[in-house]
Amino acid sequence: MRVLYLVAGARPNFMKIAPLVRALRAHGDSLSFKIVHTGQHYDHELNNVFFDELGIPAPDEFLGAGSGSHAQQTAKIMLGFEQCCQTDRPDCVLVVGDVNSTLACSVVAKKMGVPVAHVEAGLRSRDMAMPEEINRIVTDSISDWLFVTEPSGVKNLLGEGKPAERIHHVGHVMVDNLMYQCDKLAVTDTSSFESAGLKSRLGTYSVVTLHRASNVDTREALERIAAMLRMVADRIPLVFPAHPRTRGNLDKFGISLGERVVLTRPMPYMDFLNLWKEAKFVLTDSGGLQEETTALGVPCITVRENTERPITVEQGTNVVAGTDPGNVKIEAFKILEGRSKQGRRPALWDGRAAERIVAILGRELA
């Protein structure tokens, strides 16, 4: 039996490994798996609750990397993961997304001669100031199997000289998970959810998520974001489940978002899904949420100058508005005036990406 290590470290990773766990359990006896949780996000609101809610078993290994600079965090993950692989060598390491855990574990595995599979490969923003872009490029450069969510990923990888036989356009595990959770939400009593109270109190609302360093880590950037949110909130209440770092910077810099921006703690996945799926629009700098809103047809305004997920703009509901408050206000008001962009769900975003990935790995590792 071949053993896969599934690496999870940050909030989006949990959502992406959940459908892979289900697909591996259904595959048969040729593949088994262990979950390695790096501890990149380590408080309960950003990890343990997701294991409970997404039906992911408790991790087999917990590296406890915690926070720190990019170099410190990556180094701690590499040291812990190397020890893990030396103790019980896997047949394949599967990494997802573009966080520091993805980079760290893929480098360790490759140097130990263990094959690497990268799920969500080939995405490119062309912005080397983004740490995630560096993580993507390095991980893809050493991966043995490249599982791609959209056609731009195939084009990017071929352009970088990757062999076509390594590249597999399989769809998106994040959408697999979204569809699974939507079905689950439909039969769940949500009356105790924080989102239920907010929806009842606010009626019509929009949702905000902002966490990227370029938007929230300096006073100048965060003041610009605050001005933008206050302008939009004049027309519609905004619910902002704030990342701990974002909340901390608001307090540190003494920046007010105004009374019509409702700050909450990060929400569990189902609670947050219950909130944003009925929002007038989502205003975000998250790559994953650009994709999820496209999958459910919810208007999305991306507060960045670029996106590594162009299919959400070309086919989906996403608009890249940049970081100028005036531009963001224009896009938000278009939606409120009934002029929202129409989109469609891309090909292969059908809830079966994880099945395709597991089938390919089953053949390749046999």
Contacts in CASP RR format, 6 or more apart in sequence:
PFRMAT RR
TARGET T0000
AUTHOR 0000-0000-0000
METHOD contacts of the structure
MODEL  1
MRVLYLVAGARPNFMKIAPLVRALRAHGDSLSFKIVHTGQHYDHELNNVF
FDELGIPAPDEFLGAGSGSHAQQTAKIMLGFEQCCQTDRPDCVLVVGDVN
STLACSVVAKKMGVPVAHVEAGLRSRDMAMPEEINRIVTDSISDWLFVTE
PSGVKNLLGEGKPAERIHHVGHVMVDNLMYQCDKLAVTDTSSFESAGLKS
RLGTYSVVTLHRASNVDTREALERIAAMLRMVADRIPLVFPAHPRTRGNL
DKFGISLGERVVLTRPMPYMDFLNLWKEAKFVLTDSGGLQEETTALGVPC
ITVRENTERPITVEQGTNVVAGTDPGNVKIEAFKILEGRSKQGRRPALWD
GRAAERIVAILGRELA
1 29 0 8 1.000
1 30 0 8 1.000
1 31 0 8 1.000
1 32 0 8 1.000
2 30 0 8 1.000
2 31 0 8 1.000
2 32 0 8 1.000
2 91 0 8 1.000
2 92 0 8 1.000
2 362 0 8 1.000
2 365 0 8 1.000
2 366 0 8 1.000
3 31 0 8 1.000
3 32 0 8 1.000
3 33 0 8 1.000
3 34 0 8 1.000
3 88 0 8 1.000
3 90 0 8 1.000
3 91 0 8 1.000
3 92 0 8 1.000
4 24 0 8 1.000
4 31 0 8 1.000
4 32 0 8 1.000
4 33 0 8 1.000
4 34 0 8 1.000
4 90 0 8 1.000
4 91 0 8 1.000
4 92 0 8 1.000
4 93 0 8 1.000
4 94 0 8 1.000
4 117 0 8 1.000
4 361 0 8 1.000
5 33 0 8 1.000
5 34 0 8 1.000
5 35 0 8 1.000
5 36 0 8 1.000
5 84 0 8 1.000
5 85 0 8 1.000
5 90 0 8 1.000
5 92 0 8 1.000
5 93 0 8 1.000
5 94 0 8 1.000
5 105 0 8 1.000
5 109 0 8 1.000
6 17 0 8 1.000
6 20 0 8 1.000
6 21 0 8 1.000
6 33 0 8 1.000
6 34 0 8 1.000
6 35 0 8 1.000
6 36 0 8 1.000
6 94 0 8 1.000
7 13 0 8 1.000
7 36 0 8 1.000
7 38 0 8 1.000
7 81 0 8 1.000
7 93 0 8 1.000
7 94 0 8 1.000
7 95 0 8 1.000
7 96 0 8 1.000
7 101 0 8 1.000
7 102 0 8 1.000
7 105 0 8 1.000
8 14 0 8 1.000
8 17 0 8 1.000
8 35 0 8 1.000
8 36 0 8 1.000
8 37 0 8 1.000
8 38 0 8 1.000
8 56 0 8 1.000
8 59 0 8 1.000
8 96 0 8 1.000
8 101 0 8 1.000
9 37 0 8 1.000
9 38 0 8 1.000
9 39 0 8 1.000
9 40 0 8 1.000
9 41 0 8 1.000
9 47 0 8 1.000
9 99 0 8 1.000
9 101 0 8 1.000
10 40 0 8 1.000
10 41 0 8 1.000
10 46 0 8 1.000
10 99 0 8 1.000
10 100 0 8 1.000
10 101 0 8 1.000
11 41 0 8 1.000
11 46 0 8 1.000
11 47 0 8 1.000
11 50 0 8 1.000
11 266 0 8 1.000
12 96 0 8 1.000
12 97 0 8 1.000
12 99 0 8 1.000
12 174 0 8 1.000
12 288 0 8 1.000
13 96 0 8 1.000
13 97 0 8 1.000
13 99 0 8 1.000
13 101 0 8 1.000
13 102 0 8 1.000
14 47 0 8 1.000
14 50 0 8 1.000
14 51 0 8 1.000
14 54 0 8 1.000
14 56 0 8 1.000
14 269 0 8 1.000
15 50 0 8 1.000
15 54 0 8 1.000
15 174 0 8 1.000
15 177 0 8 1.000
15 178 0 8 1.000
15 269 0 8 1.000
16 96 0 8 1.000
16 97 0 8 1.000
16 119 0 8 1.000
16 120 0 8 1.000
16 173 0 8 1.000
16 174 0 8 1.000
16 177 0 8 1.000
17 35 0 8 1.000
17 56 0 8 1.000
17 96 0 8 1.000
17 173 0 8 1.000
18 54 0 8 1.000
18 55 0 8 1.000
18 56 0 8 1.000
18 177 0 8 1.000
18 180 0 8 1.000
19 173 0 8 1.000
19 176 0 8 1.000
19 177 0 8 1.000
19 180 0 8 1.000
19 351 0 8 1.000
19 353 0 8 1.000
19 354 0 8 1.000
20 33 0 8 1.000
20 94 0 8 1.000
20 119 0 8 1.000
20 173 0 8 1.000
20 354 0 8 1.000
20 357 0 8 1.000
20 358 0 8 1.000
21 33 0 8 1.000
21 35 0 8 1.000
21 55 0 8 1.000
21 56 0 8 1.000
21 57 0 8 1.000
22 180 0 8 1.000
22 354 0 8 1.000
23 354 0 8 1.000
23 355 0 8 1.000
23 357 0 8 1.000
23 358 0 8 1.000
24 31 0 8 1.000
24 32 0 8 1.000
24 33 0 8 1.000
24 358 0 8 1.000
26 355 0 8 1.000
27 358 0 8 1.000
27 359 0 8 1.000
27 362 0 8 1.000
30 362 0 8 1.000
30 365 0 8 1.000
30 366 0 8 1.000
31 358 0 8 1.000
31 361 0 8 1.000
31 362 0 8 1.000
31 365 0 8 1.000
34 60 0 8 1.000
34 61 0 8 1.000
34 88 0 8 1.000
34 90 0 8 1.000
35 56 0 8 1.000
35 57 0 8 1.000
35 58 0 8 1.000
35 59 0 8 1.000
35 60 0 8 1.000
35 61 0 8 1.000
36 59 0 8 1.000
36 60 0 8 1.000
36 61 0 8 1.000
36 63 0 8 1.000
36 81 0 8 1.000
36 84 0 8 1.000
36 105 0 8 1.000
37 47 0 8 1.000
37 59 0 8 1.000
37 61 0 8 1.000
37 62 0 8 1.000
37 63 0 8 1.000
37 64 0 8 1.000
38 63 0 8 1.000
38 64 0 8 1.000
38 65 0 8 1.000
38 77 0 8 1.000
38 81 0 8 1.000
38 101 0 8 1.000
38 104 0 8 1.000
38 105 0 8 1.000
39 47 0 8 1.000
39 62 0 8 1.000
39 63 0 8 1.000
39 64 0 8 1.000
39 65 0 8 1.000
39 66 0 8 1.000
39 101 0 8 1.000
40 65 0 8 1.000
40 66 0 8 1.000
40 73 0 8 1.000
40 77 0 8 1.000
40 99 0 8 1.000
40 100 0 8 1.000
40 101 0 8 1.000
41 47 0 8 1.000
41 66 0 8 1.000
42 64 0 8 1.000
42 65 0 8 1.000
42 66 0 8 1.000
42 67 0 8 1.000
43 244 0 8 1.000
45 244 0 8 1.000
45 265 0 8 1.000
45 266 0 8 1.000
45 268 0 8 1.000
46 244 0 8 1.000
46 266 0 8 1.000
49 268 0 8 1.000
49 269 0 8 1.000
50 56 0 8 1.000
50 268 0 8 1.000
50 269 0 8 1.000
51 57 0 8 1.000
51 58 0 8 1.000
51 59 0 8 1.000
53 268 0 8 1.000
53 269 0 8 1.000
53 270 0 8 1.000
54 177 0 8 1.000
54 181 0 8 1.000
54 269 0 8 1.000
61 84 0 8 1.000
63 76 0 8 1.000
63 77 0 8 1.000
63 80 0 8 1.000
63 81 0 8 1.000
63 84 0 8 1.000
64 76 0 8 1.000
65 73 0 8 1.000
65 76 0 8 1.000
65 77 0 8 1.000
65 80 0 8 1.000
65 101 0 8 1.000
66 73 0 8 1.000
66 76 0 8 1.000
67 73 0 8 1.000
70 100 0 8 1.000
70 131 0 8 1.000
73 100 0 8 1.000
74 100 0 8 1.000
74 103 0 8 1.000
74 104 0 8 1.000
75 104 0 8 1.000
77 100 0 8 1.000
77 101 0 8 1.000
77 104 0 8 1.000
77 105 0 8 1.000
78 104 0 8 1.000
78 105 0 8 1.000
78 107 0 8 1.000
78 108 0 8 1.000
81 104 0 8 1.000
81 105 0 8 1.000
81 108 0 8 1.000
81 109 0 8 1.000
82 108 0 8 1.000
82 112 0 8 1.000
85 93 0 8 1.000
85 108 0 8 1.000
85 109 0 8 1.000
85 112 0 8 1.000
85 114 0 8 1.000
86 112 0 8 1.000
89 112 0 8 1.000
89 114 0 8 1.000
90 109 0 8 1.000
90 114 0 8 1.000
91 114 0 8 1.000
91 115 0 8 1.000
91 365 0 8 1.000
92 114 0 8 1.000
92 115 0 8 1.000
92 116 0 8 1.000
92 117 0 8 1.000
92 361 0 8 1.000
92 365 0 8 1.000
93 105 0 8 1.000
93 106 0 8 1.000
93 109 0 8 1.000
93 114 0 8 1.000
93 115 0 8 1.000
93 116 0 8 1.000
93 117 0 8 1.000
94 116 0 8 1.000
94 117 0 8 1.000
94 118 0 8 1.000
94 119 0 8 1.000
94 361 0 8 1.000
95 101 0 8 1.000
95 102 0 8 1.000
95 105 0 8 1.000
95 106 0 8 1.000
95 116 0 8 1.000
95 117 0 8 1.000
95 118 0 8 1.000
95 119 0 8 1.000
95 139 0 8 1.000
96 102 0 8 1.000
96 118 0 8 1.000
96 119 0 8 1.000
96 120 0 8 1.000
96 173 0 8 1.000
97 118 0 8 1.000
97 119 0 8 1.000
97 120 0 8 1.000
97 136 0 8 1.000
98 120 0 8 1.000
98 123 0 8 1.000
98 132 0 8 1.000
98 133 0 8 1.000
98 135 0 8 1.000
98 136 0 8 1.000
98 139 0 8 1.000
99 132 0 8 1.000
99 135 0 8 1.000
100 131 0 8 1.000
100 135 0 8 1.000
102 118 0 8 1.000
102 135 0 8 1.000
102 139 0 8 1.000
103 134 0 8 1.000
103 135 0 8 1.000
103 138 0 8 1.000
103 139 0 8 1.000
106 116 0 8 1.000
106 118 0 8 1.000
106 138 0 8 1.000
106 139 0 8 1.000
106 142 0 8 1.000
106 143 0 8 1.000
107 138 0 8 1.000
107 142 0 8 1.000
109 115 0 8 1.000
109 116 0 8 1.000
110 116 0 8 1.000
110 142 0 8 1.000
115 144 0 8 1.000
115 145 0 8 1.000
115 365 0 8 1.000
116 139 0 8 1.000
116 142 0 8 1.000
116 143 0 8 1.000
116 144 0 8 1.000
116 145 0 8 1.000
117 143 0 8 1.000
117 144 0 8 1.000
117 145 0 8 1.000
117 147 0 8 1.000
117 357 0 8 1.000
117 361 0 8 1.000
118 139 0 8 1.000
118 140 0 8 1.000
118 143 0 8 1.000
118 145 0 8 1.000
118 146 0 8 1.000
118 147 0 8 1.000
119 147 0 8 1.000
119 173 0 8 1.000
119 357 0 8 1.000
120 147 0 8 1.000
120 148 0 8 1.000
120 149 0 8 1.000
120 172 0 8 1.000
120 173 0 8 1.000
120 174 0 8 1.000
121 136 0 8 1.000
121 139 0 8 1.000
121 140 0 8 1.000
121 143 0 8 1.000
121 146 0 8 1.000
121 147 0 8 1.000
121 148 0 8 1.000
121 153 0 8 1.000
121 157 0 8 1.000
121 167 0 8 1.000
122 136 0 8 1.000
122 140 0 8 1.000
122 146 0 8 1.000
122 148 0 8 1.000
122 152 0 8 1.000
122 153 0 8 1.000
122 154 0 8 1.000
122 156 0 8 1.000
122 157 0 8 1.000
123 136 0 8 1.000
123 149 0 8 1.000
123 150 0 8 1.000
123 152 0 8 1.000
123 153 0 8 1.000
123 156 0 8 1.000
123 308 0 8 1.000
123 309 0 8 1.000
124 133 0 8 1.000
124 136 0 8 1.000
124 137 0 8 1.000
124 152 0 8 1.000
124 153 0 8 1.000
124 156 0 8 1.000
124 308 0 8 1.000
125 132 0 8 1.000
125 133 0 8 1.000
125 306 0 8 1.000
125 307 0 8 1.000
125 308 0 8 1.000
126 133 0 8 1.000
126 306 0 8 1.000
127 133 0 8 1.000
127 305 0 8 1.000
127 306 0 8 1.000
128 134 0 8 1.000
129 214 0 8 1.000
130 212 0 8 1.000
130 214 0 8 1.000
131 213 0 8 1.000
132 308 0 8 1.000
133 308 0 8 1.000
136 308 0 8 1.000
140 146 0 8 1.000
140 157 0 8 1.000
140 160 0 8 1.000
140 162 0 8 1.000
141 160 0 8 1.000
143 166 0 8 1.000
144 166 0 8 1.000
145 166 0 8 1.000
145 168 0 8 1.000
145 360 0 8 1.000
145 361 0 8 1.000
145 364 0 8 1.000
146 157 0 8 1.000
146 162 0 8 1.000
146 166 0 8 1.000
146 167 0 8 1.000
146 168 0 8 1.000
147 168 0 8 1.000
147 170 0 8 1.000
147 353 0 8 1.000
147 357 0 8 1.000
147 360 0 8 1.000
148 154 0 8 1.000
148 157 0 8 1.000
148 167 0 8 1.000
148 168 0 8 1.000
148 169 0 8 1.000
148 170 0 8 1.000
148 171 0 8 1.000
149 169 0 8 1.000
149 170 0 8 1.000
149 171 0 8 1.000
149 172 0 8 1.000
149 174 0 8 1.000
149 291 0 8 1.000
149 309 0 8 1.000
149 311 0 8 1.000
149 349 0 8 1.000
149 353 0 8 1.000
150 169 0 8 1.000
150 171 0 8 1.000
150 172 0 8 1.000
150 309 0 8 1.000
150 310 0 8 1.000
150 311 0 8 1.000
150 346 0 8 1.000
151 169 0 8 1.000
151 311 0 8 1.000
152 310 0 8 1.000
152 311 0 8 1.000
154 167 0 8 1.000
154 169 0 8 1.000
157 166 0 8 1.000
157 167 0 8 1.000
158 164 0 8 1.000
158 167 0 8 1.000
168 356 0 8 1.000
168 357 0 8 1.000
168 360 0 8 1.000
169 348 0 8 1.000
170 348 0 8 1.000
170 353 0 8 1.000
170 356 0 8 1.000
170 357 0 8 1.000
170 360 0 8 1.000
171 346 0 8 1.000
171 347 0 8 1.000
171 348 0 8 1.000
171 349 0 8 1.000
171 350 0 8 1.000
171 353 0 8 1.000
171 356 0 8 1.000
172 291 0 8 1.000
172 295 0 8 1.000
172 348 0 8 1.000
172 349 0 8 1.000
172 353 0 8 1.000
173 353 0 8 1.000
173 354 0 8 1.000
173 357 0 8 1.000
174 288 0 8 1.000
174 291 0 8 1.000
174 292 0 8 1.000
175 291 0 8 1.000
175 292 0 8 1.000
175 295 0 8 1.000
175 345 0 8 1.000
175 349 0 8 1.000
175 350 0 8 1.000
175 351 0 8 1.000
175 353 0 8 1.000
176 351 0 8 1.000
176 352 0 8 1.000
176 353 0 8 1.000
176 354 0 8 1.000
178 273 0 8 1.000
178 292 0 8 1.000
178 295 0 8 1.000
178 296 0 8 1.000
179 295 0 8 1.000
179 351 0 8 1.000
180 351 0 8 1.000
181 269 0 8 1.000
181 270 0 8 1.000
181 273 0 8 1.000
182 273 0 8 1.000
182 277 0 8 1.000
182 296 0 8 1.000
184 270 0 8 1.000
185 270 0 8 1.000
185 273 0 8 1.000
185 274 0 8 1.000
188 270 0 8 1.000
190 196 0 8 1.000
190 270 0 8 1.000
190 274 0 8 1.000
193 270 0 8 1.000
193 271 0 8 1.000
193 274 0 8 1.000
194 264 0 8 1.000
194 267 0 8 1.000
194 271 0 8 1.000
195 267 0 8 1.000
195 271 0 8 1.000
195 272 0 8 1.000
195 274 0 8 1.000
195 275 0 8 1.000
196 274 0 8 1.000
198 205 0 8 1.000
198 239 0 8 1.000
198 262 0 8 1.000
198 264 0 8 1.000
198 275 0 8 1.000
199 205 0 8 1.000
199 274 0 8 1.000
199 275 0 8 1.000
199 278 0 8 1.000
202 237 0 8 1.000
202 239 0 8 1.000
202 262 0 8 1.000
204 236 0 8 1.000
204 237 0 8 1.000
204 280 0 8 1.000
205 236 0 8 1.000
205 237 0 8 1.000
205 238 0 8 1.000
205 239 0 8 1.000
205 279 0 8 1.000
205 280 0 8 1.000
206 232 0 8 1.000
206 236 0 8 1.000
206 237 0 8 1.000
206 238 0 8 1.000
206 239 0 8 1.000
206 279 0 8 1.000
206 280 0 8 1.000
206 281 0 8 1.000
206 282 0 8 1.000
206 283 0 8 1.000
206 332 0 8 1.000
207 238 0 8 1.000
207 239 0 8 1.000
207 240 0 8 1.000
207 241 0 8 1.000
207 275 0 8 1.000
207 276 0 8 1.000
207 279 0 8 1.000
207 281 0 8 1.000
207 282 0 8 1.000
207 283 0 8 1.000
208 229 0 8 1.000
208 238 0 8 1.000
208 239 0 8 1.000
208 240 0 8 1.000
208 261 0 8 1.000
208 282 0 8 1.000
208 283 0 8 1.000
208 284 0 8 1.000
209 240 0 8 1.000
209 241 0 8 1.000
209 243 0 8 1.000
209 282 0 8 1.000
209 283 0 8 1.000
209 284 0 8 1.000
209 285 0 8 1.000
209 286 0 8 1.000
209 289 0 8 1.000
210 216 0 8 1.000
210 225 0 8 1.000
210 240 0 8 1.000
210 242 0 8 1.000
210 243 0 8 1.000
210 246 0 8 1.000
210 283 0 8 1.000
210 284 0 8 1.000
210 285 0 8 1.000
210 303 0 8 1.000
211 243 0 8 1.000
211 245 0 8 1.000
211 246 0 8 1.000
211 285 0 8 1.000
211 286 0 8 1.000
212 285 0 8 1.000
212 304 0 8 1.000
214 221 0 8 1.000
214 304 0 8 1.000
214 323 0 8 1.000
215 221 0 8 1.000
215 222 0 8 1.000
215 225 0 8 1.000
215 285 0 8 1.000
215 303 0 8 1.000
215 304 0 8 1.000
215 323 0 8 1.000
216 222 0 8 1.000
216 225 0 8 1.000
216 243 0 8 1.000
216 245 0 8 1.000
216 246 0 8 1.000
216 249 0 8 1.000
217 245 0 8 1.000
217 249 0 8 1.000
219 253 0 8 1.000
219 255 0 8 1.000
221 323 0 8 1.000
222 249 0 8 1.000
222 250 0 8 1.000
222 253 0 8 1.000
222 255 0 8 1.000
223 253 0 8 1.000
223 255 0 8 1.000
224 323 0 8 1.000
224 325 0 8 1.000
225 303 0 8 1.000
225 323 0 8 1.000
226 250 0 8 1.000
226 255 0 8 1.000
226 256 0 8 1.000
226 257 0 8 1.000
227 325 0 8 1.000
228 303 0 8 1.000
228 323 0 8 1.000
228 325 0 8 1.000
228 326 0 8 1.000
228 328 0 8 1.000
228 329 0 8 1.000
229 238 0 8 1.000
229 240 0 8 1.000
229 257 0 8 1.000
229 258 0 8 1.000
229 261 0 8 1.000
229 283 0 8 1.000
230 257 0 8 1.000
230 258 0 8 1.000
230 260 0 8 1.000
230 261 0 8 1.000
231 325 0 8 1.000
231 326 0 8 1.000
231 328 0 8 1.000
231 329 0 8 1.000
232 238 0 8 1.000
232 283 0 8 1.000
232 328 0 8 1.000
232 329 0 8 1.000
232 332 0 8 1.000
233 257 0 8 1.000
233 258 0 8 1.000
233 260 0 8 1.000
233 261 0 8 1.000
234 260 0 8 1.000
235 332 0 8 1.000
235 333 0 8 1.000
235 336 0 8 1.000
236 280 0 8 1.000
236 332 0 8 1.000
236 336 0 8 1.000
237 260 0 8 1.000
237 261 0 8 1.000
237 262 0 8 1.000
238 260 0 8 1.000
238 261 0 8 1.000
238 262 0 8 1.000
238 283 0 8 1.000
239 262 0 8 1.000
239 264 0 8 1.000
239 275 0 8 1.000
239 279 0 8 1.000
240 257 0 8 1.000
240 261 0 8 1.000
240 262 0 8 1.000
240 263 0 8 1.000
240 264 0 8 1.000
241 264 0 8 1.000
241 265 0 8 1.000
241 266 0 8 1.000
241 267 0 8 1.000
241 272 0 8 1.000
241 275 0 8 1.000
242 250 0 8 1.000
242 263 0 8 1.000
242 264 0 8 1.000
242 265 0 8 1.000
242 266 0 8 1.000
243 266 0 8 1.000
244 266 0 8 1.000
247 263 0 8 1.000
249 255 0 8 1.000
250 257 0 8 1.000
250 263 0 8 1.000
257 263 0 8 1.000
266 272 0 8 1.000
267 275 0 8 1.000
276 282 0 8 1.000
276 289 0 8 1.000
276 293 0 8 1.000
276 298 0 8 1.000
277 296 0 8 1.000
277 298 0 8 1.000
279 298 0 8 1.000
280 299 0 8 1.000
280 335 0 8 1.000
280 336 0 8 1.000
281 298 0 8 1.000
281 299 0 8 1.000
281 300 0 8 1.000
281 301 0 8 1.000
281 332 0 8 1.000
281 335 0 8 1.000
281 340 0 8 1.000
282 289 0 8 1.000
282 293 0 8 1.000
282 298 0 8 1.000
282 299 0 8 1.000
282 300 0 8 1.000
282 301 0 8 1.000
283 300 0 8 1.000
283 301 0 8 1.000
283 303 0 8 1.000
283 328 0 8 1.000
283 332 0 8 1.000
284 290 0 8 1.000
284 300 0 8 1.000
284 301 0 8 1.000
284 302 0 8 1.000
284 303 0 8 1.000
285 302 0 8 1.000
285 303 0 8 1.000
285 304 0 8 1.000
287 302 0 8 1.000
287 307 0 8 1.000
287 308 0 8 1.000
287 309 0 8 1.000
288 309 0 8 1.000
289 300 0 8 1.000
290 300 0 8 1.000
290 302 0 8 1.000
290 307 0 8 1.000
290 309 0 8 1.000
290 312 0 8 1.000
290 318 0 8 1.000
291 309 0 8 1.000
291 312 0 8 1.000
293 299 0 8 1.000
293 300 0 8 1.000
293 312 0 8 1.000
293 317 0 8 1.000
293 318 0 8 1.000
294 300 0 8 1.000
294 311 0 8 1.000
294 312 0 8 1.000
294 315 0 8 1.000
294 316 0 8 1.000
294 317 0 8 1.000
294 318 0 8 1.000
294 343 0 8 1.000
294 345 0 8 1.000
294 346 0 8 1.000
295 345 0 8 1.000
295 349 0 8 1.000
297 316 0 8 1.000
297 317 0 8 1.000
297 343 0 8 1.000
297 345 0 8 1.000
298 317 0 8 1.000
299 317 0 8 1.000
299 319 0 8 1.000
299 335 0 8 1.000
299 340 0 8 1.000
299 341 0 8 1.000
300 312 0 8 1.000
300 317 0 8 1.000
300 318 0 8 1.000
300 319 0 8 1.000
301 318 0 8 1.000
301 319 0 8 1.000
301 321 0 8 1.000
301 328 0 8 1.000
301 331 0 8 1.000
301 332 0 8 1.000
301 335 0 8 1.000
302 318 0 8 1.000
302 319 0 8 1.000
302 320 0 8 1.000
302 321 0 8 1.000
302 322 0 8 1.000
303 321 0 8 1.000
303 322 0 8 1.000
303 323 0 8 1.000
303 328 0 8 1.000
304 320 0 8 1.000
304 322 0 8 1.000
304 323 0 8 1.000
305 320 0 8 1.000
305 322 0 8 1.000
305 323 0 8 1.000
306 320 0 8 1.000
307 313 0 8 1.000
307 318 0 8 1.000
307 320 0 8 1.000
309 318 0 8 1.000
311 346 0 8 1.000
312 318 0 8 1.000
313 319 0 8 1.000
313 320 0 8 1.000
315 343 0 8 1.000
315 344 0 8 1.000
315 345 0 8 1.000
315 346 0 8 1.000
316 341 0 8 1.000
316 343 0 8 1.000
316 344 0 8 1.000
316 345 0 8 1.000
316 346 0 8 1.000
317 340 0 8 1.000
317 341 0 8 1.000
317 342 0 8 1.000
317 343 0 8 1.000
318 341 0 8 1.000
319 331 0 8 1.000
319 341 0 8 1.000
321 327 0 8 1.000
321 328 0 8 1.000
321 330 0 8 1.000
321 331 0 8 1.000
322 328 0 8 1.000
334 340 0 8 1.000
END
